[in-house]
Amino acid sequence: MSDQQVPHSPVFPQGKQWDFKKREGIYESDVTALLRRLLEDDAIREDQRAAWERWRNDPSGLQR
């Protein structure tokens, strides 16, 4: 995959605060609630999916 085919990660303004709310009735850490909230953003979810696909299909991790 060439660098031109790799999508650019989303850029957010410095100091952006992500508001999140823990689910009621179950234990959920602040980190889990924040990650769940981040993945609700389409740009972040697509970026992470693309990163996972690049990592999973990278043959250099299999070489010794």
C-alpha positions as a printed Julia matrix, in Angstrom:
64×3 Matrix{Float64}:
   0.0     0.0    0.0
   1.49    3.31  -0.99
   1.41    6.38   1.23
  -1.07    7.99  -1.12
  -3.62    5.25  -0.41
  -3.36    5.57   3.38
  -6.13    7.8    4.7
  -5.07   10.65   6.96
  -6.02   10.44  10.61
  -8.58   12.96  11.85
  -7.14   16.09  13.47
  -8.9    17.67  16.41
  -8.23   21.08  17.96
  -5.7    21.17  20.76
  -7.38   20.91  24.14
 -10.5    19.18  22.85
 -12.35   17.57  25.74
 -14.38   14.45  25.08
 -17.49   14.26  27.2
 -18.48   10.76  28.17
 -21.0     9.18  30.46
 -20.64    5.82  32.14
 -23.4     3.3   31.56
 -25.65    2.86  34.55
 -26.3    -0.49  36.19
 -22.91   -2.02  35.29
 -19.32   -1.34  36.23
 -17.53    0.66  33.56
 -14.2     2.42  34.03
 -13.6     5.98  32.85
 -11.23    4.69  30.17
 -13.77    2.2   28.8
 -16.48    4.87  28.73
 -14.15    7.3   26.94
 -13.1     4.72  24.33
 -16.72    3.77  23.73
 -17.51    7.47  23.24
 -14.56    7.98  20.87
 -15.63    5.05  18.69
 -19.05    6.67  18.27
 -17.28    9.29  16.13
 -17.32    8.07  12.51
 -13.93    9.63  11.66
 -12.18    7.95  14.59
 -13.87    4.6   14.01
 -12.85    4.6   10.32
  -9.28    5.62  11.19
  -8.96    2.79  13.71
 -10.45    0.28  11.29
  -7.94    1.31   8.6
  -5.05    1.14  11.1
  -6.12   -2.35  12.16
  -6.31   -3.51   8.53
  -2.83   -2.1    7.8
  -1.36   -3.78  10.89
  -3.12   -7.08  10.27
  -2.01   -7.27   6.63
   1.6    -6.15   7.24
   3.89   -9.09   6.4
   6.92   -7.53   8.14
   5.52   -8.59  11.53
   5.87  -12.22  10.45
   9.53  -11.99   9.46
  12.33  -12.7   11.92
